[in-house]
Amino acid sequence: MTPTTFQALVREHLKQNDMPSLKDLLTNANEVDILDTMLELPAKHQVIVYRLLPKDKALFVFEQLDTDDQLALIHSFTDEAAIEAIEELTPDDRVRLLDELPATVAKKMIAALSPQERQMTNLLMGYEAQTAGRIMTPEYVRISRDMTAAEALEKVKHNAKDKETIYTLYITDHARKLEGALSLRGLLIADPNEKIEDIMKDVSASVSTDTDQEEVARLLQKLDWLAVPVVDKENRLVGIITVDDAMDILEEEATEDMFTQAGILAKKEANRSEVLISGSLLSIWKVRLPFLFITLVAGVLAGFVIEGFEDVLESIAAVAIFIPLIMDMGGNVGTQSSTVFARGVVLGHVNVSHFFKHFIKEVGIGFSLGVVVGILSGAVATIWQGEVMLGLAVGLSLVITMTLAALLGFLVPFLLIKLGIDQAAGSAPIITSIKDIAGLLIYFVSVSIFLSHLL
């Protein structure tokens, strides 16, 4: 069964409210297909699907979800189901989720954990946020240097099920001071009677519990390791940070840095997006209508501009033919530029602290596009209407209008971001309003100058 077919069947069972068939389908499905399908479903259907999953698949899916999706599910659970889901998480993932819950709810959840899980959770939550201590996992395999390879392998087998990773083994003394490391591969190929101290390697790098989490992630990325050990001030091993956690950190930090550079608060933007997508009709109106009123006023002003040049239109009827061209080409360039700016900010290609450099480049691009389109349109106008001066007026107006539109496409969303105004809803109406009025003025003034002999 293809993923597309599976998603279609899930949606159909949900639509028909056929829970027995849906449960059978999910029981026999691949975990990855279930996860992909859940991410495509609305929140109310995610809860239904999750509650029908077998326990092992439910745990896999829950661990792979983003924190926001996990929180949405947690809020829909009964207390017992929520506690069970949180207890099944690894300690570092559990702490990350608990950090997002209200303090009273988090304390209630921690108190309900088993003594061992509660102890590990409290240990991690005792460290500063965004440090190695806060994101590490205490679930690692520790062996001693006086063990034989056979004894160490037996310990790994005995403890593997309860540990987050066993691919790197750490050697400590009786006081848990870090002495070395050994890969699982190295242990497997060693002579069973060989001593660990003879095959272990020095740990070339470790981090302390107060090391910044982004620094830890960069270190793992640089060394290309699967995990890095975390030690306290006495060099005692207290946990490890795995590469999958490091990748999550880098993604979160990159997103945070991009929003910070742009002067955007990520949570604020997320709330705005949620209102515009899932909010009530009234809440959507509050965001979007004010900007549409700006466009309405601008449309009326544009009408006054046309009325002010009514004599030009009466004298030279052909002038009216090219009004839509001037306005549409300016609108297209403005839309392109604002889209380029928004995407560039999100992907990190536009550094807002160096906005002027990007701004000048975009204005230059708008000018170059205007020159090309202006020459072509001016030639068409000249041939079509048989009037060179009209072609010059059309061409020059397009050059100026398209340059202005590119300028506005970058400048308007930048200013809205700096002012804390929703640029997603506001950019297009403001750009369109300014560009339409200015474009008409530019065109009619150009016509008045180049075709004055016909007026």
Summary of the structure (lengths in Angstrom):
residues: 455
radius of gyration: 31.7
end to end distance: 72.9
largest distance: 105.2
contacts: 1446
relative contact order: 0.06
helix: 74%
strand: 7%
